[in-house]
Amino acid sequence: MGFARSKGLTFSQLVAVSVVGALVLGSALLLALDRLLGGLLLEDDDCLGTEGRAEEMSAVGILATPPEGARASEGWHTPEVGCLDESGDELLSATRGYDFGGDHRAVRDHYRELAEGDGWSRVATAQDPAGLPPGEQADLCFEKDMEGWPVLLRLTFDQGEFWVGTESALDEGERVPC
């Protein structure tokens, strides 16, 4: 009695199916792990190639022109430039922080004058100043096209400090809300 040859998969076919299965399973596990880690493993390349725009946004003179009495906050002597692409609202930003113990109105007036003098247009804020807690200020925003991209100039307040920065969406033509 001899051995009967099976009509199943050959050894090489079995190996090929096993390799493909392992690759599919491995890819699925990698994607699941990447989602759990917030996209740290498989970085999206949305920010690649935006260095020139980011540098232009950080060079806006208004960022380095605080009102009298303000000084750069610790760690904010140069603009903090970043590309945020994990929230779904991908944007470039360049921000400077300042310590200031004076009146917020003086800061608002200072930046309003600088922005309007440099061709920035005032943008309405989504914040209702009447609904803010006492002493808290709504953001002050302006907009301007830079090299064909809409850029937002935002002034944000906190107790004893404020931040001034530029923001621009990575999607062409999309505007960043104030």
C-alpha positions as CSV (number, residue, x, y, z in Angstrom):
1,M,0.0,0.0,0.0
2,G,1.5,3.3,-1.0
3,F,0.9,6.8,0.2
4,A,-1.9,8.7,-1.6
5,R,-1.0,12.1,-2.8
6,S,-3.3,14.8,-1.2
7,K,-5.0,17.2,-3.6
8,G,-4.5,20.1,-1.0
9,L,-1.9,22.9,-1.1
10,T,1.7,22.3,-1.9
11,F,4.3,23.3,0.6
12,S,5.2,26.5,-1.4
13,Q,1.6,27.5,-1.6
14,L,1.1,26.9,2.1
15,V,4.2,29.1,2.8
16,A,2.9,31.9,0.5
17,V,-0.6,31.9,2.2
18,S,1.1,32.0,5.6
19,V,3.3,34.9,4.7
20,V,0.4,36.9,3.3
21,G,-1.7,36.1,6.3
22,A,1.1,37.2,8.7
23,L,1.5,40.5,6.7
24,V,-2.2,41.3,6.8
25,L,-2.5,40.5,10.5
26,G,0.7,42.4,11.3
27,S,-0.6,45.5,9.4
28,A,-3.9,45.4,11.3
29,L,-2.1,45.1,14.6
30,L,0.2,48.0,13.7
31,L,-2.7,50.2,12.7
32,A,-4.6,49.4,15.9
33,L,-1.5,50.1,18.0
34,D,-0.9,53.4,16.1
35,R,-4.5,54.5,16.9
36,L,-4.0,53.7,20.6
37,L,-0.8,55.7,20.7
38,G,-2.4,58.7,18.9
39,G,-0.6,58.3,15.6
40,L,2.9,58.2,17.0
41,L,4.0,55.2,15.0
42,L,2.8,56.1,11.6
43,E,3.2,59.8,11.4
44,D,1.3,61.6,8.7
45,D,3.5,63.6,6.4
46,D,1.1,66.6,6.3
47,C,3.7,68.9,7.9
48,L,6.5,67.9,5.5
49,G,7.5,70.7,3.2
50,T,5.9,73.5,5.3
51,E,9.1,74.8,6.8
52,G,9.2,77.8,4.5
53,R,5.7,78.9,5.4
54,A,6.3,78.3,9.1
55,E,9.5,80.4,9.0
56,E,7.6,83.2,7.2
57,M,4.9,83.1,9.8
58,S,7.4,83.3,12.7
59,A,9.1,86.3,11.0
60,V,6.0,88.5,11.3
61,G,7.4,91.6,13.0
62,I,4.3,92.0,15.2
63,L,5.2,88.9,17.1
64,A,8.5,90.5,18.3
65,T,6.9,93.9,19.1
66,P,5.4,93.8,22.5
67,P,3.9,96.8,24.2
68,E,6.0,98.9,26.6
69,G,6.3,97.1,29.9
70,A,5.9,93.6,28.5
71,R,8.8,91.1,28.5
72,A,9.2,87.7,26.9
73,S,8.0,84.9,29.2
74,E,10.5,82.2,30.3
75,G,11.2,80.0,27.3
76,W,9.4,82.3,24.8
77,H,12.3,84.5,23.7
78,T,11.9,83.2,20.1
79,P,8.6,82.1,18.5
80,E,7.5,78.6,19.2
81,V,6.9,77.3,15.8
82,G,4.8,74.1,15.2
83,C,2.8,72.1,12.9
84,L,-0.2,70.4,14.5
85,D,-1.6,67.6,12.3
86,E,-3.1,65.1,14.8
87,S,-6.4,66.9,15.6
88,G,-8.0,66.8,12.2
89,D,-7.6,70.6,11.9
90,E,-4.0,70.6,10.6
91,L,-2.4,74.0,11.0
92,L,1.0,75.8,11.3
93,S,1.5,78.2,14.2
94,A,4.2,80.5,15.5
95,T,3.6,82.0,18.9
96,R,5.4,84.2,21.5
97,G,4.4,84.6,25.1
98,Y,4.9,87.7,27.2
99,D,4.6,88.6,30.9
100,F,2.6,91.8,31.5
101,G,1.2,93.2,34.6
102,G,-0.6,96.1,33.0
103,D,-4.0,96.7,31.6
104,H,-5.2,94.3,28.8
105,R,-6.8,97.2,27.0
106,A,-3.3,98.7,26.5
107,V,-2.1,95.4,25.0
108,R,-5.2,95.2,22.7
109,D,-4.8,98.8,21.6
110,H,-1.1,98.2,20.9
111,Y,-1.6,95.2,18.7
112,R,-4.7,96.6,17.0
113,E,-2.6,99.6,15.9
114,L,0.3,97.4,14.7
115,A,-1.9,94.9,12.9
116,E,-4.0,97.5,11.1
117,G,-0.9,99.5,10.2
118,D,0.6,96.3,8.6
119,G,-2.5,95.5,6.5
120,W,-4.2,92.9,8.8
121,S,-8.0,93.0,8.9
122,R,-10.0,92.5,12.1
123,V,-11.8,89.1,12.4
124,A,-14.8,88.6,14.7
125,T,-14.2,86.2,17.6
126,A,-16.4,83.3,18.5
127,Q,-16.1,84.3,22.1
128,D,-18.8,86.4,23.6
129,P,-16.9,88.9,25.9
130,A,-20.1,89.4,27.9
131,G,-20.1,85.7,28.8
132,L,-16.5,85.6,30.1
133,P,-15.6,85.6,33.8
134,P,-14.6,88.9,35.3
135,G,-11.1,89.9,34.3
136,E,-10.9,87.5,31.4
137,Q,-10.5,88.8,27.9
138,A,-11.7,87.4,24.6
139,D,-9.1,86.7,21.9
140,L,-8.3,89.5,19.5
141,C,-7.8,88.3,15.9
142,F,-6.8,89.7,12.5
143,E,-6.4,88.1,9.2
144,K,-4.1,88.6,6.2
145,D,-3.1,86.7,3.1
146,M,0.6,85.8,3.0
147,E,1.9,84.2,-0.2
148,G,-1.7,83.2,-1.1
149,W,-2.4,81.6,2.3
150,P,-4.9,83.1,4.8
151,V,-3.0,83.6,8.1
152,L,-4.7,84.5,11.4
153,L,-3.0,86.7,13.9
154,R,-4.3,85.9,17.4
155,L,-3.8,87.7,20.7
156,T,-4.8,85.5,23.7
157,F,-4.8,86.7,27.4
158,D,-4.4,85.1,30.8
159,Q,-3.7,86.6,34.2
160,G,-0.4,88.5,34.0
161,E,0.5,87.2,30.5
162,F,-0.5,87.1,26.9
163,W,0.4,85.3,23.7
164,V,0.5,86.6,20.2
165,G,0.8,84.2,17.3
166,T,0.1,83.4,13.7
167,E,-1.9,80.4,12.5
168,S,-2.5,79.0,9.1
169,A,-4.4,75.9,7.9
170,L,-2.5,73.4,5.9
171,D,-5.4,73.0,3.5
172,E,-5.1,75.6,0.8
173,G,-7.6,78.4,1.2
174,E,-9.0,77.2,4.5
175,R,-9.3,79.8,7.2
176,V,-8.5,79.3,10.9
177,P,-11.4,80.5,13.0
178,C,-10.8,83.0,15.8
